[in-house]
Amino acid sequence: MTENIYFDLVKSIIGEALAKHGFAPVSAEQADGDLMAQFAKEGEKIAVQYDIAGRRFNLLRGADDGEYAKIQSYLFDEEGGDDKTQATSLANEFVETLDSAVGTSAPKVSNRQSAYTPARKAKDKESDETGSVFFVNRIPNFLPETKAPMLAHKEHYGQLLPNRFCEECVAPALCKLVSDGKSAKLEKFIEFLAGMYNSGDTDVKSIITMTILNGVAQNSSNADWLAELLPADLGKAWTAARKFIGKTVAPEKDTVTQKMFKAMDQSASNNPLR
């Protein structure tokens, strides 16, 4: 089997945790580009899978006489700079899920349909690649200085509050990065923001433009310079968003976020940036 230091690290952490619950390693194999390690005890099996091409780790669980159900998944991009720090972090997240799931009934899967277990429900927001929790959890990969504050934030609130965390920690971190001038770190973070803006839901778009970038606009003299570094779509969206600084959008039939983006889209259409 092809060796992979990140898969081996995650497998080791998962294996150590499962041993405490009576699981023993069964196999480690490679199939169709995926690396997978399986663990089992009577009546139940658990596996960790690394889909290299799909750039993600999956945590799987099932009854010993059935198929696996995916209960948690995390994006892991080696080419994008993810390393042992991110591998250890996601492995520890898997361990937290396992600690709460092991001992409950293992899901039974038939006709190749994925089971939707309580443990998976609890992690849906974190694994939804269009959602704000997934987006914000990725930020420390690009701004390592936000990792410790994020841990403190989660401990204090008992959960991640995406908009509050970005307002209190991410926007100031970006202000500092912008004040330091152009850098590879800044370019990578901008690329990340642009990608998440294009693929994210309205909450993600709002956090990026109204909270993070507008936070820079209110607290940095380099906001106009930052705007020049943004890709066209994100730059246009931020130009529209900056008009909402200091204003409150009252909800009607739409939510505040939906109404705000309708206004932003209209403003951007009437005043194209490029």
Stockholm file with secondary structure:
# STOCKHOLM 1.0

chainA/1-274         MTENIYFDLVKSIIGEALAKHGFAPVSAEQADGDLMAQFAKEGEKIAVQYDIAGRRFNLLRGADDGEYAKIQSYLFDEEGGDDKTQATSLANEFVETLDSAVGTSAPKVSNRQSAYTPARKAKDKESDETGSVFFVNRIPNFLPETKAPMLAHKEHYGQLLPNRFCEECVAPALCKLVSDGKSAKLEKFIEFLAGMYNSGDTDVKSIITMTILNGVAQNSSNADWLAELLPADLGKAWTAARKFIGKTVAPEKDTVTQKMFKAMDQSASNNPLR
#=GR chainA/1-274 SS CCCCHHHHHHHHHHHHHHHTTTCEEEEEEEETTEEEEEEEETTEEEEEEEETTTTEEEEEEEETTSCCEEEEEEECCTTTTCCHHHHHHHHHHHHHHHHHHTTSCCCCCCTTCCCCCHHHHHHHHHHCTTSHHHHHHHGGGTCGGGHHHHHHHHHHHSSCCHHHHIIIIIHHHHHHHHHTCSCHHHHHHHHHHHHHHHHSCHHHHHIIIIIIIHHHHHHCTTHHHHHHHSCHHHHHHHHHHGGGTTCCCCCSSSCHHHHHHHHHHHHHHHSCCC
#=GC SS_cons         CCCCHHHHHHHHHHHHHHHTTTCEEEEEEEETTEEEEEEEETTEEEEEEEETTTTEEEEEEEETTSCCEEEEEEECCTTTTCCHHHHHHHHHHHHHHHHHHTTSCCCCCCTTCCCCCHHHHHHHHHHCTTSHHHHHHHGGGTCGGGHHHHHHHHHHHSSCCHHHHIIIIIHHHHHHHHHTCSCHHHHHHHHHHHHHHHHSCHHHHHIIIIIIIHHHHHHCTTHHHHHHHSCHHHHHHHHHHGGGTTCCCCCSSSCHHHHHHHHHHHHHHHSCCC
//
